[in-house]
Amino acid sequence: MVIVKDIDFYSLCEHHLLPFFGKCHVAYIPSTKVIGLSKIPRIVDVFSRRLQVQERLTNQIADTIRDKITPLGVAVVMEATHLCMSMRGVEKQNSFAVTSAMAGAFRDNARTRMEFLELIKLHSAIPGFPSTSAAGLACVGED
């Protein structure tokens, strides 16, 4: 398993024209091809530097890696603060959104998925809350 974690990204919400930003974590399991480690943050930048929604952004990164190097599995988890939630509407200052895209071994094998989630340890520095285990944030209803 190859993981590049804590990739900073900045994007612009296509619905509200306000920024959202955060961290992206990408993993893949090579089969016959590998990708240079510096190319993974570049892929994140290519898709985040346009009008975007976090859900689509997460899937575009995973789909591109899957299409280009056909790994045994690919996983992308993004956590972001959305200024449209902080500045307007509900005005929740410390909220963040988490999205994930899992394919191949990460979707089919719960142990592989859990290993990835444990290794990235999602956003645990939330004031007033104990450290959140990534295991508690796994896909519901799967093995």
LUMLUMTI-300646 format. One line per field, with one value per atom (N, C-alpha, C): z, x, y; residue number from 1; residue in one letter; atom name. Coordinates in nm, 4 decimals, padded with zeros to 6 digits. Layout:
z = Z,...
x = X,...
y = Y,...
k = NUM,...
r = A,...
a = CA,...
//
This chain:
z = 00.0000,00.0000,00.0000,-00.0905,-00.0987,-00.0548,00.0434,00.0950,00.0892,00.0382,00.0504,00.1278,00.2474,00.3324,00.3623,00.4135,00.4520,00.3362,00.2191,00.1038,00.1197,00.1364,00.1473,00.0128,00.0159,-00.1068,-00.0769,-00.1810,-00.1750,-00.2977,-00.2779,-00.3898,-00.3696,-00.4675,-00.4645,-00.4887,-00.3947,-00.4033,-00.5234,-00.6093,-00.7292,-00.6997,-00.5813,-00.5460,-00.4849,-00.4025,-00.3269,-00.3641,-00.4485,-00.4875,-00.3658,-00.2667,-00.1476,-00.1362,-00.0765,-00.0674,00.0275,-00.0029,00.0931,00.0811,00.1922,00.1944,00.3030,00.2890,00.3890,00.3488,00.3873,00.3649,00.2815,00.1969,00.1148,00.1451,00.1560,00.1817,00.0681,00.0030,-00.1129,-00.0913,-00.1239,-00.1166,-00.2401,-00.2801,-00.3850,-00.3619,-00.4159,-00.4092,-00.5515,-00.5780,-00.7156,-00.7685,-00.8999,-00.9647,-01.0572,-01.1764,-01.2665,-01.2816,-01.2561,-01.2714,-01.1368,-01.1225,-01.0066,-01.0582,-00.9687,-01.0037,-00.9107,-00.9617,-00.8788,-00.7644,-00.6473,-00.5296,-00.5482,-00.6200,-00.6397,-00.7355,-00.8121,-00.9060,-00.8347,-00.7192,-00.6479,-00.6008,-00.5346,-00.5014,-00.6253,-00.7364,-00.8598,-00.9093,-00.8993,-00.9393,-00.8512,-00.7205,-00.6284,-00.6689,-00.7001,-00.7401,-00.8699,-00.9680,-01.0974,-01.0800,-00.9993,-00.9842,-00.8818,-00.7839,-00.6817,-00.7267,-00.8283,-00.8723,-00.9730,-00.9530,-01.0390,-00.9531,-01.0065,-00.9343,-00.9111,-00.7877,-00.7515,-00.6369,-00.6172,-00.4938,-00.4400,-00.3097,-00.2472,-00.2884,-00.3021,-00.3375,-00.4738,-00.5733,-00.7072,-00.7088,-00.6373,-00.6294,-00.5807,-00.4760,-00.4200,-00.5242,-00.5942,-00.6955,-00.8171,-00.8573,-00.9733,-00.9470,-00.8266,-00.7923,-00.7970,-00.7334,-00.7319,-00.8731,-00.9525,-01.0883,-01.1764,-01.1635,-01.2446,-01.2134,-01.0853,-01.0477,-01.0959,-01.0782,-01.1224,-01.2739,-01.3496,-01.4957,-01.5495,-01.4855,-01.5387,-01.5051,-01.3852,-01.3482,-01.3128,-01.3228,-01.2901,-01.1679,-01.0517,-00.9300,-00.8838,-00.7852,-00.7259,-00.6444,-00.5981,-00.5232,-00.5088,-00.4934,-00.4697,-00.3668,-00.2796,-00.1776,-00.1670,-00.1553,-00.1362,-00.0261,00.0732,00.1794,00.1845,00.1850,00.1933,00.3123,00.3860,00.4967,00.4729,00.4798,00.4425,00.5273,00.5448,00.6047,00.4906,00.4985,00.3933,00.4485,00.3843,00.4306,00.4097,00.3197,00.3040,00.4294,00.5068,00.6340,00.7482,00.7397,00.8473,00.8407,00.7182,00.7008,00.6841,00.6306,00.5991,00.6433,00.6291,00.6631,00.8097,00.8383,00.9749,01.0606,00.9995,01.0688,01.1773,01.1409,01.2316,01.2066,01.3010,01.2826,01.2822,01.3575,01.3718,01.2997,01.2060,01.1346,01.0158,00.9752,00.8545,00.7914,00.6617,00.5880,00.5484,00.5564,00.5177,00.4062,00.2958,00.1857,00.1551,00.1008,00.0646,-00.0647,-00.1351,-00.2543,-00.2409,-00.2434,-00.2296,-00.3508,-00.4070,-00.5214,-00.5087,-00.5738,-00.5749,-00.4359,-00.3961,-00.2677,-00.1496,-00.1624,-00.0518,-00.0345,-00.1408,-00.1323,-00.0936,-00.1487,-00.1316,-00.0030,00.0524,00.1671,00.2869,00.3869,00.5049,00.5785,00.5828,00.6540,00.5844,00.4517,00.3766,00.3992,00.3928,00.4149,00.5547,00.6554,00.7937,00.8159,00.7510,00.7622,00.7105,00.5957,00.5397,00.6338,00.6819,00.7699,00.9002,00.9537,01.0754,01.0485,00.9318,00.8999,00.8764,00.8274,00.8044,00.9265,01.0207,01.1441,01.1160,01.0800,01.0439,01.1501,01.1085,01.1852,01.3327,01.4175,01.5577,01.6525,01.6003,01.6877,01.6964,01.7246,01.7392,01.8848,01.9113,02.0495,02.1242,02.2432,02.3275,02.3019,02.2018,02.1713,02.1857,02.2326,02.2377,02.0968,02.0842,01.9546,01.8918,01.7646,01.6941,01.6244,01.6457,01.5757,01.4350,01.3375,01.1995,01.1818,01.2685,01.2580,01.2746,01.3546,01.3750,01.2583,01.1605,01.0458,00.9189,00.9295,00.8121,00.7453,00.6258,00.5494,00.6259,00.6359,00.7095,00.6219,00.6832,00.6133,00.5326,00.5470,00.4755,00.5727,00.5213,00.6063,00.6922
x = 00.0845,00.0000,00.0891,00.0601,00.1311,00.0333,00.0749,-00.0125,00.0592,-00.0091,00.0353,-00.0758,-00.0431,-00.1473,-00.1193,-00.2210,-00.2125,-00.1724,-00.2294,-00.2069,-00.3008,-00.2450,-00.3278,-00.3936,-00.5194,-00.5868,-00.6774,-00.7021,-00.7889,-00.8772,-01.0070,-01.0983,-01.2068,-01.2952,-01.4009,-01.5343,-01.6250,-01.7570,-01.8335,-01.8766,-01.9474,-02.0877,-02.1433,-02.2772,-02.2768,-02.1770,-02.1770,-02.0636,-01.9719,-01.8538,-01.7728,-01.7653,-01.6838,-01.5838,-01.4677,-01.3639,-01.3995,-01.3439,-01.3352,-01.1939,-01.1417,-01.0011,-00.9809,-00.8748,-00.8481,-00.7360,-00.7500,-00.6471,-00.7043,-00.6196,-00.6557,-00.5589,-00.6103,-00.5290,-00.5562,-00.4497,-00.4639,-00.3804,-00.4392,-00.3667,-00.3989,-00.3006,-00.3268,-00.2392,-00.2821,-00.2058,-00.1606,-00.0299,00.0195,-00.0058,-00.0269,-00.0312,00.0908,00.0832,00.1988,00.2652,00.1929,00.2467,00.2453,00.3374,00.3367,00.3345,00.3029,00.2993,00.3967,00.4664,00.5588,00.4839,00.5433,00.4756,00.4373,00.5187,00.4876,00.3702,00.3367,00.2248,00.0900,00.0846,-00.0432,-00.0910,-00.0076,-00.0535,-00.0859,-00.0166,-00.0483,-00.1883,-00.2256,-00.3606,-00.4639,-00.4361,-00.5264,-00.5400,-00.4281,-00.4315,-00.5083,-00.4886,-00.5556,-00.7070,-00.7611,-00.9065,-00.9590,-00.8770,-00.9268,-00.9202,-00.8435,-00.8278,-00.9330,-01.0532,-01.1650,-01.2907,-01.3953,-01.5222,-01.5576,-01.5943,-01.5982,-01.6946,-01.7333,-01.7963,-01.7079,-01.7006,-01.6079,-01.6361,-01.7611,-01.7963,-01.7399,-01.7576,-01.7072,-01.5548,-01.4961,-01.3503,-01.2883,-01.3441,-01.2938,-01.2985,-01.4090,-01.4237,-01.3347,-01.3146,-01.2291,-01.0847,-01.0363,-00.8993,-00.8859,-00.9794,-00.9748,-00.9877,-01.0799,-01.1014,-00.9791,-00.9125,-00.7941,-00.6820,-00.6564,-00.5511,-00.5887,-00.7131,-00.7576,-00.7438,-00.7811,-00.7751,-00.6323,-00.5424,-00.4068,-00.3132,-00.3223,-00.2250,-00.2898,-00.4205,-00.4957,-00.4398,-00.4454,-00.3959,-00.4936,-00.4509,-00.5400,-00.6499,-00.6232,-00.7218,-00.6767,-00.7711,-00.7409,-00.8397,-00.7888,-00.8725,-00.8362,-00.9381,-00.9185,-01.0137,-00.9588,-01.0400,-01.0053,-01.1087,-01.0875,-01.1650,-01.1002,-01.1656,-01.1457,-01.2547,-01.2468,-01.3371,-01.2920,-01.3713,-01.4329,-01.5620,-01.6337,-01.6756,-01.6276,-01.6639,-01.8117,-01.8773,-02.0216,-02.0968,-02.0368,-02.0986,-02.0555,-01.9359,-01.8841,-01.9345,-01.9473,-01.9778,-02.1267,-02.1999,-02.3403,-02.4228,-02.5498,-02.6360,-02.6259,-02.5804,-02.5793,-02.4681,-02.3674,-02.2562,-02.1927,-02.1536,-02.0857,-01.9360,-01.8640,-01.7231,-01.6280,-01.6567,-01.5616,-01.6045,-01.6946,-01.7398,-01.6486,-01.6457,-01.5747,-01.6466,-01.6275,-01.6934,-01.5890,-01.6264,-01.5372,-01.6050,-01.5317,-01.5810,-01.4772,-01.5240,-01.4309,-01.4736,-01.3743,-01.3968,-01.3055,-01.3654,-01.2906,-01.3208,-01.2154,-01.2339,-01.1391,-01.1742,-01.0896,-01.0763,-00.9528,-00.9267,-00.9768,-00.9783,-01.0256,-01.1774,-01.2493,-01.3934,-01.4299,-01.3564,-01.3907,-01.3381,-01.2314,-01.1663,-01.1687,-01.2482,-01.2630,-01.1299,-01.0462,-00.9179,-00.8256,-00.8230,-00.7412,-00.7920,-00.9231,-00.9843,-00.9534,-00.9667,-00.9414,-00.7937,-00.7049,-00.5617,-00.5358,-00.5921,-00.5772,-00.6343,-00.7559,-00.8193,-00.7417,-00.6873,-00.6058,-00.4762,-00.4173,-00.2908,-00.3072,-00.4220,-00.4383,-00.4911,-00.5555,-00.6085,-00.6715,-00.7973,-00.8692,-00.8617,-00.8810,-00.8840,-00.9174,-00.8140,-00.8391,-00.8228,-00.7853,-00.7610,-00.8828,-00.9977,-01.1192,-01.1279,-01.1273,-01.1315,-01.2540,-01.2308,-01.3393,-01.3863,-01.3283,-01.3670,-01.2469,-01.2690,-01.1590,-01.1165,-00.9990,-00.9480,-01.0438,-01.0796,-01.1728,-01.0960,-01.1370,-01.0759,-01.1321,-01.0438,-01.0878,-01.1752,-01.1579,-01.2378,-01.3865,-01.4187,-01.5578,-01.6179,-01.5353,-01.5834,-01.5848,-01.5734,-01.5689,-01.7056,-01.7069,-01.8309,-01.9285,-02.0511,-02.1531,-02.2109,-02.2385,-02.3052,-02.2151,-02.0819,-01.9901,-01.9149,-01.8529,-01.7766,-01.6750
y = -00.1179,00.0000,00.1244,00.2149,00.3429,00.4507,00.5317,00.6370,00.7714,00.8714,01.0098,01.0793,01.1276,01.1851,01.3311,01.3973,01.5384,01.6291,01.6053,01.6929,01.8122,01.9303,02.0513,02.0799,02.1189,02.1603,02.2793,02.3571,02.4743,02.4702,02.4882,02.4856,02.5905,02.6011,02.7008,02.6312,02.6457,02.5818,02.6377,02.5475,02.5922,02.6431,02.6111,02.6572,02.7963,02.8251,02.9503,03.0449,02.9976,03.0752,03.1199,03.0314,03.0540,02.9396,02.9676,02.8644,02.7500,02.6346,02.5249,02.4687,02.4230,02.3813,02.2773,02.2004,02.0981,02.0066,01.8789,01.7780,01.6646,01.6095,01.4955,01.3823,01.2615,01.1427,01.0448,00.9982,00.9112,00.7850,00.6702,00.5432,00.4609,00.3804,00.2825,00.1605,00.0494,-00.0742,-00.1047,-00.0934,-00.1108,-00.2514,-00.2599,-00.3915,-00.3992,-00.3418,-00.3452,-00.2095,-00.1029,00.0326,00.1041,00.1998,00.2890,00.4318,00.5228,00.6643,00.7362,00.8364,00.9128,00.9793,00.9780,01.0336,01.1798,01.2568,01.3988,01.4188,01.3156,01.3279,01.3238,01.2595,01.2500,01.3876,01.4689,01.6046,01.6887,01.6625,01.7358,01.7010,01.5743,01.5341,01.6040,01.6091,01.6783,01.8253,01.8902,02.0309,02.0531,01.9659,01.9825,01.9900,01.8999,01.8957,01.9959,02.0345,02.1276,02.2726,02.3035,02.4421,02.4846,02.4386,02.4772,02.4838,02.5400,02.5363,02.3902,02.3572,02.2166,02.1919,02.0686,02.0228,01.9107,01.8993,01.8049,01.6605,01.6245,01.4880,01.4493,01.5366,01.5098,01.5114,01.6060,01.6172,01.4861,01.4295,01.3044,01.1930,01.1813,01.0763,01.0987,01.2237,01.2512,01.2096,01.2345,01.1955,01.0432,00.9729,00.8259,00.7692,00.8213,00.7705,00.7900,00.9043,00.9318,00.8336,00.8109,00.7158,00.5760,00.5376,00.4049,00.3893,00.4923,00.4845,00.4844,00.5574,00.5734,00.4583,00.4019,00.2971,00.1637,00.1542,00.0324,-00.0426,00.0208,-00.0457,-00.1531,-00.2326,-00.3321,-00.2645,-00.1442,-00.0675,00.0760,00.1653,00.3067,00.3607,00.4474,00.5098,00.6572,00.7406,00.8845,00.9288,00.9980,01.0574,01.2051,01.2890,01.4335,01.4883,01.5764,01.6465,01.7950,01.8706,02.0121,02.0995,02.2215,02.3272,02.4073,02.4286,02.5015,02.6375,02.7434,02.8775,02.9061,02.8345,02.8538,02.8073,02.7174,02.6767,02.7678,02.8248,02.9087,03.0524,03.1048,03.2467,03.2759,03.1815,03.2062,03.0866,03.0943,02.9818,02.9437,02.8223,02.7710,02.8311,02.8905,02.9577,02.8706,02.7510,02.6589,02.6682,02.7275,02.7618,02.6419,02.5376,02.4277,02.3006,02.3119,02.1927,02.1643,02.0387,02.0011,01.8838,01.8681,01.7606,01.6569,01.5297,01.4202,01.3419,01.3210,01.2388,01.1321,01.0206,00.9136,00.8479,00.7949,00.7134,00.5921,00.4744,00.3494,00.2613,00.2012,00.1112,-00.0067,-00.1152,-00.2342,-00.2933,-00.3219,-00.3873,-00.3051,-00.1736,-00.0897,-00.1008,-00.1271,-00.1437,-00.2875,-00.3838,-00.5248,-00.5876,-00.5338,-00.5964,-00.5020,-00.5352,-00.4491,-00.4307,-00.5336,-00.5219,-00.4218,-00.4231,-00.3276,-00.1858,-00.1693,-00.0382,00.0141,-00.0734,-00.0326,00.0024,-00.0712,-00.0388,00.1021,00.1345,00.2692,00.3748,00.3537,00.4522,00.4703,00.3629,00.3737,00.4506,00.4279,00.4942,00.6441,00.6875,00.8316,00.9042,00.8323,00.8928,01.0281,01.0253,01.1479,01.2556,01.3751,01.5002,01.4777,01.4660,01.4314,01.5494,01.6645,01.7792,01.8700,01.8133,01.8923,01.9366,02.0671,02.1143,02.0605,02.0095,01.9634,01.8218,01.7538,01.6167,01.5255,01.4038,01.3077,01.2686,01.2135,01.1697,01.0700,01.0932,01.0072,00.8963,00.7746,00.6622,00.6548,00.6378,00.6244,00.5013,00.4021,00.2804,00.3113,00.4093,00.4458,00.5195,00.5585,00.6340,00.5499,00.4198,00.3328,00.3279,00.2758,00.2618,00.1742,00.2182,00.1449,00.0343,-00.0791,-00.1871,-00.2776,-00.2638,-00.3495,-00.4364,-00.5421,-00.6354,-00.5641
k = 1,1,1,2,2,2,3,3,3,4,4,4,5,5,5,6,6,6,7,7,7,8,8,8,9,9,9,10,10,10,11,11,11,12,12,12,13,13,13,14,14,14,15,15,15,16,16,16,17,17,17,18,18,18,19,19,19,20,20,20,21,21,21,22,22,22,23,23,23,24,24,24,25,25,25,26,26,26,27,27,27,28,28,28,29,29,29,30,30,30,31,31,31,32,32,32,33,33,33,34,34,34,35,35,35,36,36,36,37,37,37,38,38,38,39,39,39,40,40,40,41,41,41,42,42,42,43,43,43,44,44,44,45,45,45,46,46,46,47,47,47,48,48,48,49,49,49,50,50,50,51,51,51,52,52,52,53,53,53,54,54,54,55,55,55,56,56,56,57,57,57,58,58,58,59,59,59,60,60,60,61,61,61,62,62,62,63,63,63,64,64,64,65,65,65,66,66,66,67,67,67,68,68,68,69,69,69,70,70,70,71,71,71,72,72,72,73,73,73,74,74,74,75,75,75,76,76,76,77,77,77,78,78,78,79,79,79,80,80,80,81,81,81,82,82,82,83,83,83,84,84,84,85,85,85,86,86,86,87,87,87,88,88,88,89,89,89,90,90,90,91,91,91,92,92,92,93,93,93,94,94,94,95,95,95,96,96,96,97,97,97,98,98,98,99,99,99,100,100,100,101,101,101,102,102,102,103,103,103,104,104,104,105,105,105,106,106,106,107,107,107,108,108,108,109,109,109,110,110,110,111,111,111,112,112,112,113,113,113,114,114,114,115,115,115,116,116,116,117,117,117,118,118,118,119,119,119,120,120,120,121,121,121,122,122,122,123,123,123,124,124,124,125,125,125,126,126,126,127,127,127,128,128,128,129,129,129,130,130,130,131,131,131,132,132,132,133,133,133,134,134,134,135,135,135,136,136,136,137,137,137,138,138,138,139,139,139,140,140,140,141,141,141,142,142,142,143,143,143
r = M,M,M,V,V,V,I,I,I,V,V,V,K,K,K,D,D,D,I,I,I,D,D,D,F,F,F,Y,Y,Y,S,S,S,L,L,L,C,C,C,E,E,E,H,H,H,H,H,H,L,L,L,L,L,L,P,P,P,F,F,F,F,F,F,G,G,G,K,K,K,C,C,C,H,H,H,V,V,V,A,A,A,Y,Y,Y,I,I,I,P,P,P,S,S,S,T,T,T,K,K,K,V,V,V,I,I,I,G,G,G,L,L,L,S,S,S,K,K,K,I,I,I,P,P,P,R,R,R,I,I,I,V,V,V,D,D,D,V,V,V,F,F,F,S,S,S,R,R,R,R,R,R,L,L,L,Q,Q,Q,V,V,V,Q,Q,Q,E,E,E,R,R,R,L,L,L,T,T,T,N,N,N,Q,Q,Q,I,I,I,A,A,A,D,D,D,T,T,T,I,I,I,R,R,R,D,D,D,K,K,K,I,I,I,T,T,T,P,P,P,L,L,L,G,G,G,V,V,V,A,A,A,V,V,V,V,V,V,M,M,M,E,E,E,A,A,A,T,T,T,H,H,H,L,L,L,C,C,C,M,M,M,S,S,S,M,M,M,R,R,R,G,G,G,V,V,V,E,E,E,K,K,K,Q,Q,Q,N,N,N,S,S,S,F,F,F,A,A,A,V,V,V,T,T,T,S,S,S,A,A,A,M,M,M,A,A,A,G,G,G,A,A,A,F,F,F,R,R,R,D,D,D,N,N,N,A,A,A,R,R,R,T,T,T,R,R,R,M,M,M,E,E,E,F,F,F,L,L,L,E,E,E,L,L,L,I,I,I,K,K,K,L,L,L,H,H,H,S,S,S,A,A,A,I,I,I,P,P,P,G,G,G,F,F,F,P,P,P,S,S,S,T,T,T,S,S,S,A,A,A,A,A,A,G,G,G,L,L,L,A,A,A,C,C,C,V,V,V,G,G,G,E,E,E,D,D,D
a = N,CA,C,N,CA,C,N,CA,C,N,CA,C,N,CA,C,N,CA,C,N,CA,C,N,CA,C,N,CA,C,N,CA,C,N,CA,C,N,CA,C,N,CA,C,N,CA,C,N,CA,C,N,CA,C,N,CA,C,N,CA,C,N,CA,C,N,CA,C,N,CA,C,N,CA,C,N,CA,C,N,CA,C,N,CA,C,N,CA,C,N,CA,C,N,CA,C,N,CA,C,N,CA,C,N,CA,C,N,CA,C,N,CA,C,N,CA,C,N,CA,C,N,CA,C,N,CA,C,N,CA,C,N,CA,C,N,CA,C,N,CA,C,N,CA,C,N,CA,C,N,CA,C,N,CA,C,N,CA,C,N,CA,C,N,CA,C,N,CA,C,N,CA,C,N,CA,C,N,CA,C,N,CA,C,N,CA,C,N,CA,C,N,CA,C,N,CA,C,N,CA,C,N,CA,C,N,CA,C,N,CA,C,N,CA,C,N,CA,C,N,CA,C,N,CA,C,N,CA,C,N,CA,C,N,CA,C,N,CA,C,N,CA,C,N,CA,C,N,CA,C,N,CA,C,N,CA,C,N,CA,C,N,CA,C,N,CA,C,N,CA,C,N,CA,C,N,CA,C,N,CA,C,N,CA,C,N,CA,C,N,CA,C,N,CA,C,N,CA,C,N,CA,C,N,CA,C,N,CA,C,N,CA,C,N,CA,C,N,CA,C,N,CA,C,N,CA,C,N,CA,C,N,CA,C,N,CA,C,N,CA,C,N,CA,C,N,CA,C,N,CA,C,N,CA,C,N,CA,C,N,CA,C,N,CA,C,N,CA,C,N,CA,C,N,CA,C,N,CA,C,N,CA,C,N,CA,C,N,CA,C,N,CA,C,N,CA,C,N,CA,C,N,CA,C,N,CA,C,N,CA,C,N,CA,C,N,CA,C,N,CA,C,N,CA,C,N,CA,C,N,CA,C,N,CA,C,N,CA,C,N,CA,C,N,CA,C,N,CA,C,N,CA,C,N,CA,C,N,CA,C,N,CA,C,N,CA,C,N,CA,C,N,CA,C,N,CA,C,N,CA,C,N,CA,C,N,CA,C,N,CA,C,N,CA,C,N,CA,C
//
